[in-house]
Amino acid sequence: MVTTLKVSDLKTPLFVKLQELEDFHWFPAILRKHQMELIGILVSFFGFYRKIAETIKKEVVKHHIHHATDLCSGSGSPAVYVFKRLNQPGFSMELTDKFPQEVSLPSGMNYIGHPVDVHDLLPKADRYYTMFNAFHHFDKDEQQKMIQKFLDHKSHLMIVEIVQPTLFHVVLVTLASTVGVWLLCPLIRPFDYKRLILTYLIPINVLTVLTDGYISILKSRTERQYKKDMAEMFENTNRIQVSSQWSFPAQLITIKVSPDHV
C-alpha cells in the first residue's frame, strides 16, 4: 500500500499558493516549450492515457459528439495521443493554452494560436472537453468555479491527473525528470539543438522539470482527497465522478463531469 506523505495534509497557504515555474509569465518561453515537450514525450512514451482514450471514445460515440477541446494543452502530446487512439472518422479536436505552442498536428486537430485562459472559457454542450495533468495547477476556489461552469453549461469534462502526494510519486517524478528526460530527449521531434544543449551540456531543462514535478506533488491530491473536496464544494455531486485506474507505471485519477447523472 502506498504511503501518503504527511506534508500533503498540512495544506498551509504556502503549499496552496505555490506555482510551477511554467505558470509564470517571466519564465523563458524556450524553457517552457522544452519542459512541455519533455513531459509530453514521457507520458506519450509510456502510454499513460491509453485507458482514458477508451473511456472517452465510448462517451463521444454514446453522446454523438464530433468535436473536442483540450484545455491547458501545453505541448499537445497527451491530446494527440488520445486523438489518435480515438480513431473516429469526422471527429476533430482543438488545443488551447494560456501559453500556446507551435506544434505539428495530425489531420483533424488544430492549436488555437492566441492565449486561451480556462477561466474565460464558455463551455458548449455539444463538445467534449479534456484536461490532462493540469488540474492541480489551480487552487480549490478556481477548481470549484471551473467545474461549476461545466455543470451549468451541461458539458462533458474529463480531468486526468498523474501525480499524487505519495512517496511513490516522489520516486517516480525524480526518475522521470532525470533519467527519463535524458533517455527520451533525443526522440522529440522536430530536432532542436538548443534542447540538447539545455538538457545535456547545461541541464537547465532537467532542473526545471524536476522542480515543477516536486511542486506538482505538493499541490496534488489523492483520490480520497478529491472525493472529499467535491463533496465540500458541491451540494449535489451526482454529475461528478472521481475515480482512479492503474496505468503503468502509475495510478491515474480522473474527475469526470457529465451533463447526466453518473
C-alpha positions, 0 to 999 in steps of 0.5 A: 500500500502506498504511503501518503506523505504527511506534508500533503495534509498540512495544506498551509497557504504556502503549499496552496499558493505555490506555482510551477515555474511554467505558470509564470509569465517571466519564465523563458518561453524556450524553457517552457516549450522544452519542459512541455515537450519533455513531459509530453514525450514521457507520458506519450512514451509510456502510454499513460492515457491509453485507458482514458482514450477508451473511456472517452471514445465510448462517451463521444460515440454514446453522446454523438459528439464530433468535436473536442477541446483540450484545455491547458494543452501545453505541448499537445502530446497527451491530446494527440495521443488520445486523438489518435487512439480515438480513431473516429472518422469526422471527429476533430479536436482543438488545443488551447493554452494560456501559453500556446505552442507551435506544434505539428498536428495530425489531420483533424486537430488544430492549436488555437494560436492566441492565449486561451485562459480556462477561466474565460472559457464558455463551455458548449454542450455539444463538445467534449472537453479534456484536461490532462495533468493540469488540474492541480495547477489551480487552487480549490476556489478556481477548481470549484468555479471551473467545474461549476461552469461545466455543470451549468453549461451541461458539458462533458469534462474529463480531468486526468491527473498523474501525480499524487502526494505519495512517496511513490510519486516522489520516486517516480517524478525524480526518475522521470525528470532525470533519467527519463528526460535524458533517455527520451530527449533525443526522440522529440521531434522536430530536432532542436539543438538548443534542447540538447544543449539545455538538457545535456551540456547545461541541464537547465531543462532537467532542473526545471522539470524536476522542480515543477514535478516536486511542486506538482506533488505538493499541490496534488491530491489523492483520490480520497482527497478529491472525493472529499473536496467535491463533496465540500464544494458541491451540494449535489455531486451526482454529475461528478465522478472521481475515480482512479485506474492503474496505468503503468507505471502509475495510478491515474485519477480522473474527475469526470463531469457529465451533463447526466447523472453518473 
